[in-house]
Amino acid sequence: MRFENKVVVVTGAAQGIGEAYARALAAEGAAVVVADLNEEAGAKVAASIDEGGGRAIFVRCDVSSAASAEALVEATTEELGGIDHLVNNAAIYGDMEFNLLITVDWDYYRRFMSVNLDGALVMTRAVYPEIAKRGGGAIVNQSSTAAYLYSGFYGLAKAGINSLTQQLAHELGGQRIRVNAIAPGPTDTEATRTQAGDAAQDIVRNSLAIKRMGSVDDMVGALLFLLSDDASWVTGQVLAVDGGQTF
Ligand code: NAI
């Protein structure tokens, strides 16, 4: 029970990797805030954690909105007394066909970046004072191996997440807040099943050392490590959990 008495906010926790993170943290004793735009799925995840003997609440949150992030902090501190850790996992894939930088539609680009890059900063700015009040804690941002490979502005946003992780690690280190990132390789979630399809299978065949897609459970160990005191002197790092896609 590495996270007993800890409160952890996980964005994008209504499904996929974020849901696995929320469930694993609750199983380790944390009170988890399932923060997501999707009210129906998010509330279900929180309820099922509670029914299983864990502690979770759902808070509707749009990570691209500072007002929404502030409201989440207010609701969380009221209900759970504070915040120890933040996991910036929420993102959108957008329309991959539409992902070329060279012909980008500006309205689409700005909306995409406001979630996939700005979202982690918006959430961090709202949440870090609460983490500092508890004497410090950790933040994990969700990057992607796409940061190192061609993938249009999805990759651009994730490269930004890597730099944001390093910049924030410096700015928050003095307040005993560590900031790291996880860069998953292709991972089997509903989103990749519906959106990546054959392309994901090609990546598995052609570029992974371990010849299978990642599972959401493959991601969990890295998250628990980076949030825990086992990583007490680890900050500003991007840990690839990718079946050997990028070495
Ligand atoms: P997903 O699409 O299954 O889940 C994302 C969740 O974020 C959804 O519940 C969605 O409602 C929520 N969300 C979207 N926009 C939001 C917003 N503005 N505010 C709050 N919540 C919002 O995604 P998946 O596959 O679980 O990926 C999770 C993270 O992992 C993302 O950051 C993704 O870029 C990253 N990743 C995923 C990989 C994969 O192969 N599945 C590979 C590398 C990185």
Residues whose N, C-alpha, C, O or C-beta is under 5 A from the ligand:
A	BS01	NAI	G12 A13 A14 Q15 G16 I17 G18 A35 D36 L37 N38 C61 D62 V63 S64 N89 A90 A91 I92 V115 Q142 S143 S144 T145 P184 G185 P186 T187 T189 A191 T192
